[in-house]
């Protein structure tokens, strides 16, 4: 008993040392495992990133190769088409530089508008050829070019062109509390000639989707616009008196209705919204600014 009592402290100390060593070993092993896992995750991320970069390079090479093959297969080294507005219709100007051409050849450009074809022989100007086709107003135009030599004809499709932006109106508005007037401008950044197609315009006052009246705007000069609306762009400027509707109850929308010589109908969307109360205008916000023609309903 005396021997056991004598060695107990040493046994306890040895156990403590062994447990401490085991704990430290476990901690170190855990840290080592965590470090290995982090290194593995970093390695996986790097590998995944490298694979993605390689895939992107392959895609770029494939795209460049496809573009080069298309360019080599094309009849033309250069081609471009631009659509502009005119009172007679859309004017499609196509410029082409053929890779091979002789004096017996003829280049014809065909534009397809709503299923109808309009062809024009291109006129040579140096190494470039230009064809100008006037087509009816449409949502988009498909274009192709053909080189004919005797009875041999080679034809190539060219990129289609959307036409809505050429025919759309941009309308911006601002409200003047002191005058109870709505100022707004109508423009087209691509071609100001479109503004000449406007015959009549009124603002429909809508509540809960139902028209409750109309306001007929008064034309003003751009110099009469608020300073924040003045700019260098060509536009039509107007004011609209909303005072008959400011003491009514409810949410109202102001929707422009445009009658144009083009015969096109334009999107019915709000250019201005306001909350009216018996005491007058409570709040307002401007609506959309882009009003394209509607070709499909």
Number of C-alpha atoms within 10 A of each C-alpha: 5 6 7 9 9 10 11 11 11 11 12 11 12 12 12 12 12 12 12 12 12 12 12 12 12 12 12 12 12 12 12 12 12 12 12 12 12 12 12 12 12 12 12 12 12 12 12 12 12 12 12 12 12 12 12 12 12 12 12 12 12 12 12 12 12 12 12 12 11 11 13 12 11 16 21 17 13 13 18 12 17 13 20 18 19 17 13 12 15 22 18 22 17 23 21 23 19 17 12 10 16 7 6 8 14 17 23 19 27 24 24 18 18 14 9 10 13 15 18 16 17 22 16 15 10 7 10 14 18 21 21 21 19 19 21 16 25 19 19 15 23 17 22 17 25 18 20 16 15 9 5 8 12 11 15 14 13 17 12 14 15 13 20 17 18 21 23 22 24 16 20 19 20 20 19 11 9 6 10 17 17 18 23 24 23 19 21 21 14 14 16 18 14 22 18 12 16 12 11 12 14 17 21 21 22 18 16 10 9 11 14 12 13 16 19 16 20 12 14 15 10 19 11 13 18 13 9 7 16 13 11 6 11 16 19 18 24 21 23 18 16 21 14 10 21 20 16 16 15 15 16 25 25 25 23 23 17 20 16 17 14 17 10 16 15 19 18 16 16 20 22 24 19 18 19 19 16 12 10 15 19 14 11 16 13 16 17 14 17 18 23 20 22 15 13 5 3
